[in-house]
Amino acid sequence: MTLRRSLWAAAADLYHQSWRLVVLHAMLGVFLVGVVLTSLAIRPAILLVVLLGPAVAAVMHCTVTLAQTEELRLTEAVVGLRRHWRRGLALGVLVAAAAILGAIAVPFYSTAGAWAWPLAALSVYVLLVFALFQLALWPLAVFEEARPFRAVVRDAALVVGRRPLGFAGLALALVFVNVIGVAAAILPFLTLTIAYSFLVSAHFALPKNPAREV
């Protein structure tokens, strides 16, 4: 799908399943806040951030199901957690490792002197590319559940490599949408913008299901 068609298809899905998506993403948000607060209170508990992976994978399963079939039941969250918790853990470890390395590298190089500024800029660039890569990796990790994780990572890299400008445009569009959600300062509205982001990513990164009309 083109970016424009993905945005419209996601908007249609969001309109028809808004209350279910609000419930799912509100539950994810509560879990996220709990993990973050626990990690801040107990230093070793930062490892709990990895546990966000299975929860996000379960919600992504619901998103992919909706994007492919135009149907969604709340019980799909349980199905998704049962089917994708291992892959969610792997993705959580990957994201946590990148975040830790970025948190170390960027401050280190930015304060090491003028010679290290290019390395600081390179570190920021790599983190941005990694974040862009997640827009394809998470939907594909759920969609291609039967394939080995390494193969899914390779497929996601190929998908982004074939459409780098498209994914850059997708990232900018989602940043804009979620900035509006934050500015609105209304929890249900912010939850909808996050749900919309998941849906657009699924539509844009995955093959279109011929059985549904957009």
Contacts in CASP RR format, 6 or more apart in sequence:
PFRMAT RR
TARGET T0000
AUTHOR 0000-0000-0000
METHOD contacts of the structure
MODEL  1
MTLRRSLWAAAADLYHQSWRLVVLHAMLGVFLVGVVLTSLAIRPAILLVV
LLGPAVAAVMHCTVTLAQTEELRLTEAVVGLRRHWRRGLALGVLVAAAAI
LGAIAVPFYSTAGAWAWPLAALSVYVLLVFALFQLALWPLAVFEEARPFR
AVVRDAALVVGRRPLGFAGLALALVFVNVIGVAAAILPFLTLTIAYSFLV
SAHFALPKNPAREV
1 9 0 8 1.000
1 203 0 8 1.000
1 204 0 8 1.000
1 208 0 8 1.000
1 214 0 8 1.000
3 166 0 8 1.000
3 169 0 8 1.000
3 170 0 8 1.000
3 173 0 8 1.000
3 204 0 8 1.000
5 203 0 8 1.000
5 214 0 8 1.000
6 170 0 8 1.000
6 200 0 8 1.000
6 203 0 8 1.000
6 204 0 8 1.000
7 173 0 8 1.000
7 200 0 8 1.000
8 214 0 8 1.000
9 67 0 8 1.000
9 199 0 8 1.000
9 203 0 8 1.000
9 214 0 8 1.000
10 67 0 8 1.000
10 196 0 8 1.000
10 199 0 8 1.000
10 200 0 8 1.000
10 202 0 8 1.000
10 203 0 8 1.000
11 196 0 8 1.000
12 214 0 8 1.000
13 66 0 8 1.000
13 67 0 8 1.000
13 70 0 8 1.000
13 199 0 8 1.000
14 21 0 8 1.000
14 192 0 8 1.000
14 195 0 8 1.000
14 196 0 8 1.000
14 199 0 8 1.000
16 70 0 8 1.000
17 66 0 8 1.000
17 72 0 8 1.000
18 192 0 8 1.000
20 62 0 8 1.000
20 72 0 8 1.000
20 73 0 8 1.000
20 74 0 8 1.000
21 62 0 8 1.000
21 66 0 8 1.000
21 72 0 8 1.000
21 191 0 8 1.000
21 192 0 8 1.000
21 195 0 8 1.000
21 199 0 8 1.000
22 188 0 8 1.000
22 191 0 8 1.000
22 192 0 8 1.000
22 195 0 8 1.000
23 74 0 8 1.000
24 59 0 8 1.000
24 62 0 8 1.000
24 74 0 8 1.000
24 77 0 8 1.000
24 195 0 8 1.000
25 59 0 8 1.000
25 191 0 8 1.000
25 192 0 8 1.000
25 194 0 8 1.000
25 195 0 8 1.000
25 198 0 8 1.000
26 187 0 8 1.000
26 188 0 8 1.000
26 191 0 8 1.000
27 77 0 8 1.000
28 55 0 8 1.000
28 56 0 8 1.000
28 59 0 8 1.000
29 191 0 8 1.000
31 52 0 8 1.000
31 55 0 8 1.000
32 52 0 8 1.000
32 55 0 8 1.000
35 48 0 8 1.000
35 49 0 8 1.000
35 51 0 8 1.000
35 52 0 8 1.000
36 49 0 8 1.000
38 45 0 8 1.000
38 48 0 8 1.000
39 45 0 8 1.000
39 46 0 8 1.000
39 48 0 8 1.000
39 49 0 8 1.000
49 92 0 8 1.000
49 96 0 8 1.000
49 99 0 8 1.000
50 89 0 8 1.000
50 92 0 8 1.000
50 93 0 8 1.000
50 96 0 8 1.000
51 89 0 8 1.000
52 92 0 8 1.000
53 88 0 8 1.000
53 89 0 8 1.000
53 91 0 8 1.000
53 92 0 8 1.000
53 95 0 8 1.000
54 81 0 8 1.000
54 84 0 8 1.000
54 85 0 8 1.000
54 88 0 8 1.000
54 89 0 8 1.000
55 81 0 8 1.000
56 88 0 8 1.000
56 91 0 8 1.000
56 92 0 8 1.000
56 138 0 8 1.000
57 80 0 8 1.000
57 81 0 8 1.000
57 84 0 8 1.000
57 85 0 8 1.000
57 87 0 8 1.000
57 88 0 8 1.000
57 91 0 8 1.000
57 138 0 8 1.000
57 141 0 8 1.000
57 142 0 8 1.000
58 77 0 8 1.000
58 78 0 8 1.000
58 80 0 8 1.000
58 81 0 8 1.000
58 84 0 8 1.000
58 85 0 8 1.000
59 77 0 8 1.000
59 198 0 8 1.000
60 84 0 8 1.000
60 138 0 8 1.000
60 139 0 8 1.000
60 141 0 8 1.000
60 142 0 8 1.000
60 198 0 8 1.000
60 202 0 8 1.000
61 76 0 8 1.000
61 77 0 8 1.000
61 79 0 8 1.000
61 80 0 8 1.000
61 81 0 8 1.000
61 83 0 8 1.000
61 84 0 8 1.000
61 142 0 8 1.000
62 72 0 8 1.000
62 76 0 8 1.000
62 77 0 8 1.000
62 80 0 8 1.000
63 139 0 8 1.000
63 195 0 8 1.000
63 198 0 8 1.000
63 199 0 8 1.000
63 201 0 8 1.000
63 202 0 8 1.000
64 139 0 8 1.000
64 142 0 8 1.000
64 143 0 8 1.000
64 202 0 8 1.000
64 206 0 8 1.000
65 71 0 8 1.000
65 72 0 8 1.000
65 76 0 8 1.000
66 72 0 8 1.000
66 199 0 8 1.000
66 202 0 8 1.000
67 199 0 8 1.000
67 202 0 8 1.000
67 203 0 8 1.000
67 206 0 8 1.000
67 209 0 8 1.000
68 143 0 8 1.000
68 202 0 8 1.000
68 206 0 8 1.000
68 209 0 8 1.000
68 212 0 8 1.000
69 209 0 8 1.000
69 211 0 8 1.000
69 212 0 8 1.000
70 212 0 8 1.000
80 142 0 8 1.000
83 145 0 8 1.000
84 141 0 8 1.000
84 142 0 8 1.000
84 145 0 8 1.000
87 141 0 8 1.000
87 142 0 8 1.000
87 145 0 8 1.000
87 149 0 8 1.000
88 141 0 8 1.000
90 149 0 8 1.000
91 137 0 8 1.000
91 138 0 8 1.000
91 141 0 8 1.000
95 134 0 8 1.000
98 127 0 8 1.000
98 130 0 8 1.000
102 123 0 8 1.000
102 127 0 8 1.000
105 119 0 8 1.000
105 120 0 8 1.000
105 123 0 8 1.000
106 120 0 8 1.000
106 123 0 8 1.000
106 124 0 8 1.000
106 127 0 8 1.000
108 116 0 8 1.000
109 116 0 8 1.000
109 117 0 8 1.000
109 119 0 8 1.000
109 120 0 8 1.000
109 123 0 8 1.000
110 116 0 8 1.000
110 117 0 8 1.000
110 120 0 8 1.000
112 119 0 8 1.000
131 171 0 8 1.000
132 160 0 8 1.000
132 167 0 8 1.000
132 168 0 8 1.000
132 171 0 8 1.000
133 156 0 8 1.000
133 157 0 8 1.000
133 160 0 8 1.000
135 160 0 8 1.000
135 167 0 8 1.000
135 170 0 8 1.000
135 171 0 8 1.000
135 174 0 8 1.000
135 201 0 8 1.000
135 204 0 8 1.000
135 205 0 8 1.000
136 156 0 8 1.000
136 159 0 8 1.000
136 160 0 8 1.000
136 167 0 8 1.000
136 201 0 8 1.000
136 205 0 8 1.000
137 152 0 8 1.000
137 153 0 8 1.000
137 156 0 8 1.000
138 201 0 8 1.000
139 201 0 8 1.000
139 202 0 8 1.000
139 205 0 8 1.000
139 206 0 8 1.000
140 152 0 8 1.000
140 155 0 8 1.000
140 156 0 8 1.000
140 159 0 8 1.000
140 205 0 8 1.000
140 206 0 8 1.000
141 149 0 8 1.000
141 152 0 8 1.000
141 156 0 8 1.000
143 202 0 8 1.000
143 206 0 8 1.000
144 151 0 8 1.000
144 152 0 8 1.000
144 155 0 8 1.000
147 155 0 8 1.000
156 205 0 8 1.000
159 205 0 8 1.000
160 167 0 8 1.000
166 204 0 8 1.000
167 204 0 8 1.000
170 200 0 8 1.000
170 201 0 8 1.000
170 204 0 8 1.000
173 200 0 8 1.000
174 197 0 8 1.000
174 200 0 8 1.000
174 201 0 8 1.000
177 193 0 8 1.000
177 196 0 8 1.000
177 197 0 8 1.000
178 190 0 8 1.000
178 193 0 8 1.000
178 194 0 8 1.000
178 197 0 8 1.000
180 193 0 8 1.000
181 189 0 8 1.000
181 190 0 8 1.000
181 193 0 8 1.000
182 190 0 8 1.000
184 190 0 8 1.000
208 214 0 8 1.000
END
